[in-house]
């Protein structure tokens, strides 16, 4: 099973990293999360600027955009 993780606290947030580590023991885990904390803008999408991805770790990418962008790009 493939699992996509995204959050609004950023790729370096301890919670999403621990979750990814534990789930990856049994599943294919992919993560696309904001490069920094984007709390309180979870439904926002980038419309007029480009969004950049940067590989953070294996199957994990940080996104210059917002949480909505991360979920959209991940899917």
Secondary structure, 3 states (H helix, E strand, C coil): CEEEECCCCCCCCHHHHHHHHHHCCCCEEEEEEECCCCCCCCCCCCCCCCCCEEEEECCEEEECCCHHHHHHHHC
